[in-house]
Amino acid sequence: MSDVVVFDVAHGNCSLVRSQSAYCVVDAPLGALLLNTLEDMGISCIDVAFISHADKDHIAGVIGLLSSATIQLKKLYLNPDSQKRTKIWRDLLAAVSVAERQGSCEVISTLTTTMPGTVTVGDVVIHVEAPSASFALAGSGSVDTQGRHITSNSISALLRLKQGDRPGILLAGDIDEVGLDDALNYDRDLTAQTLVFPHHGGLPASSDTTAFVDKIMSAVNPSLVIFSNGRGKHDNPRPEIVSPVARKRCAIACTQLAGRCSKSPIFNLGHLEPHRAYGQPTGASCAGSMTLDLAEHGRRPASYERAHQKFIDDLVETPMCRVPRLDK
């Protein structure tokens, strides 16, 4: 079995790769959901973890993983970010320092297309499709070859997960147009069955939102787009994002129920998978936490997909995934 669980963590990202008794974590926001879930699953060792970039909603939970007394983290990949001045970033650096002194975790401060390039977890190969080495060397706070500002989001790692030759899953972090262009300029293969859309479906740092959506959708050509969003947080996913995605006629699934889709929470949550979901107790989950089967080209199990679609059809008042709202 090789699969990826995309967790409902509210505003943030967190994914777990499981294959042949090997485990990998990609990003984790603040809160105990990841550690509690790993304990639920009886997982006591994570072989490798990736931090896509230095924002709080992607790194805070990794601090808990580094300092856990019950779960071992063997290896961590991340990129430096000299522009970060946040407390949570300093806390991460302190946790890394402790892990280094104790020899409990190998920390590798390079995450690019050349180093490590690819990482194998069981039968799953994780391809780092961005940033390129030269782009990462420029770093946050600099400019690219077109004079555009490079931010922490620009340097988000694009991770493409595959089993064999099957189309897989693209985890896009918070990548913006500048970072996406870095990948495309190097002709990186971004095609995937499932795209976890960047920046939680929030507006990109781009003057033309629709053009950005068209660019990433054309590069990935997904059948399913997932928005890892928090209900009421930053009003994500934005209709300016969802509408052009919906026009591509691919399936859409949000971890939580956007306020634009339903003014009230919905507590009829029998469609959710049995994994922990941050929004479940408050009626905020939409698809909740989702399992993507890499042996089935990165698709959700059909029974949960059907149940989620029925939940939307029967209970959600104004689902953005059903109506391209900007075209009305």
Backbone hydrogen bonds, N-H to C=O, Kabsch-Sander energy under -0.5 kcal/mol:
donor,donor_aa,acceptor,acceptor_aa,energy
3,D,18,R,-2.2
4,V,292,L,-2.3
5,V,16,L,-2.7
6,V,4,V,-0.6
6,V,290,M,-3.0
7,F,5,V,-0.7
7,F,14,C,-2.4
9,V,7,F,-1.0
9,V,10,A,-0.6
12,G,10,A,-0.9
12,G,228,S,-0.7
13,N,57,D,-1.6
15,S,26,V,-1.8
15,S,27,D,-0.5
16,L,5,V,-2.2
17,V,24,C,-3.2
18,R,3,D,-2.8
19,S,22,A,-2.4
20,Q,1,M,-1.1
22,A,19,S,-1.9
24,C,17,V,-1.9
25,V,48,V,-1.7
26,V,15,S,-2.5
27,D,25,V,-0.5
27,D,50,F,-2.7
28,A,58,H,-2.0
36,N,32,A,-2.8
37,T,33,L,-2.4
38,L,34,L,-2.6
39,E,35,L,-2.1
40,D,36,N,-2.3
41,M,37,T,-2.2
42,G,39,E,-1.1
43,I,38,L,-2.9
44,S,42,G,-0.6
46,I,72,Q,-3.5
47,D,23,Y,-1.4
47,D,45,C,-0.6
48,V,23,Y,-1.3
49,A,75,K,-2.0
50,F,25,V,-2.4
51,I,77,Y,-2.1
52,S,50,F,-0.6
58,H,55,D,-1.9
59,I,55,D,-1.2
60,A,56,K,-2.1
61,G,28,A,-2.4
62,V,28,A,-0.8
62,V,59,I,-1.2
63,I,59,I,-1.0
63,I,60,A,-0.7
64,G,60,A,-0.8
65,L,61,G,-1.5
66,L,62,V,-2.6
67,S,63,I,-1.8
68,S,64,G,-0.6
68,S,65,L,-0.6
72,Q,44,S,-2.7
74,K,46,I,-2.6
74,K,72,Q,-0.6
76,L,106,E,-2.6
77,Y,49,A,-2.6
78,L,108,I,-1.9
84,K,81,D,-1.4
90,R,86,T,-1.8
91,D,87,K,-2.6
92,L,88,I,-2.0
93,L,89,W,-2.4
94,A,90,R,-2.2
95,A,91,D,-2.3
96,V,92,L,-2.7
97,S,93,L,-2.3
98,V,94,A,-2.2
99,A,95,A,-2.3
100,E,96,V,-2.5
101,R,97,S,-2.3
102,Q,98,V,-2.3
103,G,99,A,-1.1
104,S,99,A,-1.6
105,C,99,A,-0.8
106,E,74,K,-3.0
107,V,105,C,-0.7
108,I,76,L,-3.3
108,I,106,E,-0.5
109,S,107,V,-0.6
110,T,108,I,-0.8
112,T,115,M,-2.4
113,T,131,P,-1.8
117,G,112,T,-1.7
118,T,116,P,-2.4
119,V,126,I,-2.1
121,V,124,V,-3.1
124,V,121,V,-2.4
125,V,162,K,-2.9
126,I,119,V,-3.4
126,I,124,V,-0.5
127,H,125,V,-0.7
127,H,160,R,-3.1
128,V,117,G,-2.9
128,V,126,I,-0.5
129,E,127,H,-0.9
129,E,158,L,-3.0
130,A,158,L,-0.8
136,A,132,S,-2.4
137,L,133,A,-2.2
138,A,134,S,-1.6
139,G,135,F,-1.7
141,G,150,I,-3.2
142,S,139,G,-1.7
144,D,148,R,-2.4
147,G,144,D,-2.1
150,I,142,S,-3.0
151,T,149,H,-0.6
155,I,151,T,-1.2
156,S,153,N,-1.9
157,A,52,S,-1.3
158,L,130,A,-2.0
159,L,157,A,-0.7
159,L,171,L,-2.3
160,R,127,H,-2.8
160,R,158,L,-0.5
161,L,159,L,-0.6
161,L,169,I,-3.1
162,K,125,V,-2.2
166,R,163,Q,-1.4
169,I,161,L,-2.0
170,L,194,T,-2.7
171,L,159,L,-3.1
171,L,169,I,-0.6
172,A,170,L,-0.7
172,A,196,V,-1.4
175,I,172,A,-2.2
180,L,176,D,-2.7
181,D,177,E,-2.5
182,D,178,V,-1.3
183,A,179,G,-1.5
184,L,180,L,-2.4
185,N,181,D,-2.8
186,Y,182,D,-0.8
186,Y,183,A,-0.6
187,D,184,L,-1.7
188,R,183,A,-2.2
190,L,188,R,-0.8
192,A,220,V,-1.9
193,Q,168,G,-1.6
194,T,168,G,-1.9
195,L,224,L,-2.4
196,V,170,L,-2.7
196,V,194,T,-0.5
197,F,195,L,-1.0
197,F,226,I,-2.3
199,H,173,G,-1.7
200,H,197,F,-0.8
201,G,198,P,-1.6
202,G,199,H,-2.4
206,S,204,P,-2.3
212,F,208,D,-1.8
213,V,209,T,-2.4
214,D,210,T,-2.8
215,K,211,A,-2.2
216,I,212,F,-2.4
217,M,213,V,-2.7
218,S,214,D,-2.2
219,A,215,K,-1.7
220,V,216,I,-2.2
221,N,217,M,-2.8
223,S,193,Q,-2.8
224,L,193,Q,-1.8
225,V,251,A,-2.4
226,I,195,L,-2.8
227,F,253,A,-2.3
228,S,226,I,-0.6
229,N,227,F,-1.2
233,K,230,G,-2.0
234,H,232,G,-0.7
236,N,233,K,-1.3
238,R,201,G,-2.8
241,I,238,R,-1.5
242,V,238,R,-2.6
243,S,239,P,-2.5
245,V,241,I,-1.5
246,A,242,V,-3.2
247,R,243,S,-1.7
248,K,245,V,-1.5
249,R,246,A,-1.9
250,C,245,V,-0.7
251,A,223,S,-2.6
253,A,225,V,-2.4
255,T,227,F,-2.5
257,L,284,A,-3.7
258,A,256,Q,-0.7
261,C,258,A,-1.1
262,S,258,A,-1.6
266,I,283,G,-2.4
269,L,267,F,-1.4
272,L,269,L,-1.6
273,E,289,S,-0.6
278,Y,8,D,-2.8
280,Q,277,A,-1.4
282,T,279,G,-0.6
283,G,280,Q,-1.3
284,A,279,G,-2.8
285,S,279,G,-0.8
286,C,255,T,-2.0
287,A,254,C,-2.9
288,G,254,C,-0.5
288,G,255,T,-1.7
290,M,6,V,-2.8
292,L,4,V,-3.0
293,D,291,T,-0.5
293,D,299,R,-3.2
294,L,2,S,-1.8
294,L,292,L,-0.7
295,A,2,S,-0.8
296,E,293,D,-1.1
297,H,294,L,-1.2
298,G,293,D,-2.1
299,R,293,D,-1.0
299,R,296,E,-0.8
304,Y,301,P,-0.5
305,E,301,P,-2.1
306,R,302,A,-2.7
307,A,303,S,-2.0
308,H,304,Y,-2.3
309,Q,305,E,-2.2
310,K,306,R,-2.3
311,F,307,A,-2.1
312,I,308,H,-2.2
313,D,309,Q,-2.6
314,D,310,K,-2.7
315,L,311,F,-2.3
316,V,311,F,-0.7
316,V,312,I,-1.3
317,E,315,L,-0.5
318,T,261,C,-2.8
322,R,319,P,-1.3
323,V,319,P,-1.1
325,R,323,V,-1.8
327,D,324,P,-2.4
328,K,325,R,-1.2
